[in-house]
Amino acid sequence: MASTPNGDGDVEKYAGVKERSNNVGIDSFTWKDVEVFQKSLTRDVKPTPIISGIQGLALAAHRQASSKLAMRGTLSVNGSSISTKAFQAISSYVEQEESLIGSLTVRETLDFAARLSLPSSVSSHDRRQRVEEMLTSFGLRDQANTLVGTPIRKGISGGQKRRLSIASLLITGPKILFLDEPTSGLDSTASFEVIKYLKKVARQHQLIVIASIHQPSTSTFDLFDKLLLLSAGHTAYFGPVASTRTYMEARGSPIPLYINPAEFLLDLTSSDFAEDNHEASTSIDKIHADWKNSPDARDLTSSIVSLSADDSKPLHLAEAKSHASFIAVVFALLHRSFIKSYRDVVAYGIRFAMYIGLAIMMGTVWLRLPETQSSIGPFTNAIFFGSAFMSFMAVAYVPAFLEDRATFIKERANGLYGATAFMISNFLIGLPYLFLISLIFSIIAYWLNNFRPSASAFFIWVMWLFLDLLAGESLVVLMSSLFPNFVIALALTAFANGLWMSVGGFLVSPKVLNVFWRYVFHYIDYIAGMVGHTFEVDVDVSCGPSSDASFFPGLKSRNSPRLNLESTTTTI
């Protein structure tokens, strides 16, 4: 179903941003023989088509890299054929599944969408005006300062979220907007409101809007200008919604009175639940043949041919290709991630509580270890426990990163920014939080365990712990990027942490360790620096008269009942 651009509608309220908001220069969009298929992993296997027609066009154009889809066919704007890259530059795609950041307010969501997309030539004043315009156009002004909503904190309603998803892409200035079932999961009233606001904005900005929709209510169905009825991937009807009854009646399938037209058409063109598959298939084939032989189909073909022959309105993509600078995008992502991190309890709040609990447990289990021979083992065990579980508990970052990744996939597909800006901002925003976690953990555990009582030793310990946690969190990012599934990423990260614990040299001495593990994975060692730092200076430990330091090859006894710990780095 589509809403065609025309000039009538509401008067533009914010004249300063009208030119970029409006669709200027794109009057028509046509496609021919469009087919979407899954890319094959081997060259000798012919790719199998999975979607035919316009139904999968937007998905393939905006998700080719992430979904391994490819597209065949001809796309034309103003009668001129365009490439897939050019098509991406002038269009946006609203997915059925929302990927809004729940810890942002409605206004902040639109403001960050504008900052990530609008070029530097657009002033901050004009950007704020555009945000206010979208809030008004989609009826979200009263909810402007309300959080979108997280699993812990309630936010706006489902219909308002759907309107916000659409507004956050319209603010980027697309000329063609695709929507995948924008009313899915909404009741009839909320669905009507979403389509009503969408139509209002489409007319106001002269946009071309194409939406897939299943069984809308009669009032929602009547809001659309044109209907593309698909059955088995082929066209059953294409034309004005108002002419649907006339067309169906002429083909011997009149739409009964007091029946929802959309419901009747869905039953007519669907064969999924037919009792007689052969009869249903014959009926569908007749519907397809009726359309191909109809005057409406011939008129449509003639209009497309005439558009191709008309070169009076060339396509201009200069404005559509202008985006925010790389530096502006990075700072916008940093700002957005900072707001998300301190508002979202799941992102860092729960993790702070986890690490504080771990520090208290470690500090009380190895409480005030004395400087005696019997404490050498507990000291090194405490170091191993702290570093091992600090990095192991970084798996708590998996759900937060997967949420950020889902937002990135959507925004990257719509051309807002690339992977480099996302990774830089994601890395930088985590540094102060990881350092704060390391500092708080050390303040609690370091002094309770009775490690070296000096400021320099303490802050070197904090540095090693920070690097340990940074390495663990980087491992989470790597696994979650390669396998963006919560269970798989969690399992692989836990396996990798278990691997370094086993082969790092603490549980099994490098001299005893199997030669394969020693030379392949021995360098994965998070604790050697911490142990070496703890015993890097002369520390006198009281030993018995028959003391034996053979358990720690790095410890060398002097001719005295006192044992000097020069270094245990070689032990770990």
Buried (B, 14 or more C-beta within 10 A) or exposed (E): BBBBBEEEBEEBEBEBBBEBBBBBBBBBBBBEEBBBBBEEEEEEEEEEEEBBBBBBBBBBBBBBEEBEBBBEBEBBBBBBEBEBEBBBBBBBBBBBEBBBBBBBBBBBBBBBBBBBBBBEEBEEEBBBBBBBBBBBBBBBBEBBEBBBBBEEEEBBEBBBBBBBBBBBBBBBBBBBBBBBBBBBBBEEEBBBBBBBBBBBBBBBBBBBBBBBBEEBBBBBBBBBBBBBBBBBBBBBBBBBBEEBBEBBEEBEBEBEEEEBBBBBBBEBBEBEEEEEEEEBEEBBEEBBEBBEEBEBBEEBEEEBEEBBEEEEBEBEBEBBEBBBEEEBBBBBBBBBBBBBBEBBBBBBBBBBEBBBEBBBBBBEBBEEBEEEBEBBEBBBBBBBBBBBBBBBBBBBBBBBBBBBBBBBBBBBBBBBBEEEBBBBBBEBBBEEBBBBBBBBBBBBBBEBBBBBEEEEBBEBBBBBBBBBBBBBBBBBBBBBBEBBEEEBBBBBBEEBBEEBBBBBBBEBBBEEBEEEBBEEBBEBBBBBBBBBBBBBEEBEBBBEEEBEBEEBEBBEBEEEEEBBBBBBBBBB
